[in-house]
């Protein structure tokens, strides 16, 4: 499943790039799946390194800033739920219920920015993405050898900074995060894929900006052709993606399949009850509605 979600993430960002640039874009990304949280709790999440933009068909690099992370998280949630629905992991009622949650459980963080002039930062981030489930500096085996003490910073979820495991429990918790033999949790896409990287030498505009280049990025003989997309245009692209990829359409009746339309937004509970009871009275109650009788 992690592989399907990884591909979903890359395609989603690719659609964002193409939508913001309004033209086909060649970009690249490295996506790493992590299943463990603090104290070896099962906490599936993904880390990714993406180009902030990409190359168009004229070999021009387009800088497309990531913005509106809230909309990005909404698009990600809807695409994941649509994937689970297609795979039969959840039914439509469950998907619609999850879309109504006030706290969706999905979030996107884009606070880390890397620059080509800071290879040390790139290496640190890559090491963080590829880290194992635990750090040996956080665990201590008791002298008797029966327990393992896991110590870390204060965790608001567990409301503690220490947790004691029996050795057998610790091993069981740890092994659930180890990938099966031959399975790789780190995937490379687009310009960073192994197949594409082998063609860099045949593409001067890629080679000039890659680590394989022997000349500085700002070469006077071969100036970098670049263009920047406005932040507002890039930010609004996520809203269009949400409308385009909505996995469960709230304006389609799940019972009869007919289209629905928004007539009004009513938030007063007493008025809502009056409308629903009137629909029951005239025999047009919404499907599945159980309402208290009129008094």
N, C-alpha and C positions, 0 to 999 in steps of 0.2 A: 504494500500500500504506500510506503514512503516514496517509492519510485514514481508512482502515478501522481502523487501530490507534488513532488519535485518538478516533474514535467509541467504540471498545471501552473506552478509558480512562474516558471520560465516563459510559458506561453502567455500568461497574463501580463507580465512585464513587457513582453514583445508586442502585445496588442496595445499597451499603453504607449510605447515608443512610436509605433506606426500611427496611432491615432493623434498623438500630439504633433508629430512631424508632418502628418498628412501625406505620407509617402512610405514605401518599403524601407525598412531599416535593418542593417546587419549589426547585431550587438552580441554580447556574450555575458555569461554568468557562471559562477561556481556555487553550487547549492549543497549544503551539508545537513544531513538529518541527525538530530540528537533526540534520544528517547528519555534521557535521565534528567531529573531536577535535583534539588538539594536533598541530601539524605537518601539518594538513590530512588526517590519517588518517581513513578512513571509520569513523565511530563513531556509529551512529544512536541517538538518545535524544530524550526528550520533556521539555519544561518545561511546567508547568501552574500556574495560579492558580485555586484553588477556594474557594468559600464553605465555611467550616467549619460546615456545617449547611444549613438552608434553611427555607422557609415551608410550613406545613401548610395544609390546606383552610380553616382558621379564621383565616388570615392571622397566625398566631403563629409567630415565628421560633424554631426549635429549634437550639440550639448543640450540635453533635455533634463532639466532639474526635476527631481522627485519632489512632489508636493502633495498636500491634502492626504495625509496618511490615514485619516479617519475613513475617507472614501475608499482608499486602497484596501483597508481592512474589511470594509463591507463587501467589496468586490471579491476579495479572497474568500470570505465566509460563504458567499452565495455560490461561488464556483466549487468549493469543497463539498457543500451540501448537495449540489447537483451531481457531483461525481459519486458520492455515497448513494444517492438515489438511483443513478444508472446502474450501479453495481449491486443493487438490492440489499445494501447494508442497513438502510432505513426505508420506511415507507413514506408516502406523501404527507400523511397527517403528521408524522414525526418531523419531517423537514419543515413544514409550515409552522409547527410549534417552535422549533429551534430558531426560525427566522424572527419570531415574535419576542424572543428573550431580550430583556432590557440590557443585560450584560451578556454579550454574545460569547465570550470566552476566546475570541479572536482579537489579536492586536498585531500591529506592525510598527517596528521601530527603525527609523532611518537616521539616527543621530550621529552615526559614525561615518565620516567622510575621509577618503584616502586620496592622496595626491601622488603623482608619478615621481615627484622629487623626494618622497619619504619612503624608501624601500623598507626601512626598519619597522615602520608602522604596518605596512602590508604584511611583513613576515609575522609580526605579533598577532595580527588578526587571523591570518591563515592557521597559525598554531592553535589559536583559541577555537576556531571552527572544527579542527581535527582532534580536539582534546579527548581523552578517554573519559569514561563515566565518573571516575573519582580521581582525586589527587592524593597521592600517598602521604603528603604532608598533613592531610586532614584526618587520617585514621591512625589509631594506636591500638596495638594488640596488648591486652592485659597480660600480666606476668603469668597468670595461671593458664592463659591460652584459651579460655572459654568464651571470652567476650571481646568485641571490637568497639572502641569508642570513636564515634564520628563527631568531630568538632569543627565548627565553621562560624561565620558571622550569624548574628541573630536573624532568624528566619520568621517573618510575620505569619506565614502560613502555619508553621508548626508551633510558633510562639516559644521557641527555644533555640539555643545555639549548640546544644549537645544532644546526642542520641546514642543509646547503648544497644548494640545488636549482639545476639548470640552468634557465634562464628558460623554455624550452619545457616542461620537466617541471613547473615551478611552475604555469604556466598550465593545463596538463592536470589537475593535482591540484585546482586551484581551481575550474575550470569544472564538475567533477562534482558540486559542492555547490550550484550555482546552480539554482533552480527553473525548470522550463519556463515559457514565456510563458503568462500567464493563470492559473498555479497558485499558490495561496496556502498557505504552510506554517503559518499561524496560523489557528486555528479557534475560534469562539466558540459556546458551547452554553448551553441553558437560559435563565436570566434575563439572561445577557450576550449572547445572540444578537441580531442586528440586528432581527429581526421582533418579538421580545419587548420589547426596549428601547423600541420605539415605543409600547408600551402602558403604560409605567410611569406616565404622567400620569393614567391612569384607575384606578390602584391606589394609594390613599393610603399603604398600609403599605410599598409599595416606594419610592414617591416620597420619603417622609419620610427614608429611609435612603440615598438615592442622591445622587450628586454634583449632581443637578439641584435638590435641595432648597435652599431659602433659609433654613431654620430649623435650629437645632442638632439633632443626633441625639437628645439627651435633652430633648425638649420636654415641659413640664409639662402643656400642654393636650392633647397627644397622646402619652401615655406608650407606650414601646415594649413590646409584649407579647412576652415571651421565655420560653423554657424550656430547661433544660440536660439533656442526656442523660448518665448516669453513664459515666465513662471505661471501667469494666469491661464494661458492656453494649456500648459501642461497639467495644471491642477484640475481644470475642468474636465479633462479627458477621463478621469476616474468616474465622474458622474455618468458620462455617456457609456462607459463600460458596464456600470451597474445595470443600466437599462438594457444593454445589449445581451448580457450573460445571465440575467436573472433566472436561476435554475427552477424556481417554483413561482409561477406567475400568480400574484394575489388577485388579479382581475379576471381569472378564469374560475368558474364554479367547479369545485372538485367532484360534484355529484352529477351534474348534467353536462358539463363541458362548455356551457355557453359563456359568452363574454359578459363581464360586469363593468359598470362605470361608477365613478365616485359622484354622488349627488350632493353630499354635504359632509362636513366634519362636525359631529356633535359630541361634546365631552361631558355634558350635564347628565349624571346617572339617572335622574328622575325622568328626563326627557327620553333617554334611550329606552327605559322600561315602558314608557307610554307607547312609543312607536312599535316596539316588539309585541306588546300585548295587543295592539290594534291589528297587527299582521296576523296574529294567532286568531283573533276574533273573526277576521274575514277569510280565514283559511289560506293565508299566504305566508305562514311563518317560515323563516329561514330553515334550511335542512338541519335536523339534529337539535334544534332549539327546544329547551325545556324551560318554560317560564311559569312563575307562580300565577294562579288564577286571579282575575280581577276581583276587587273587593268593593 
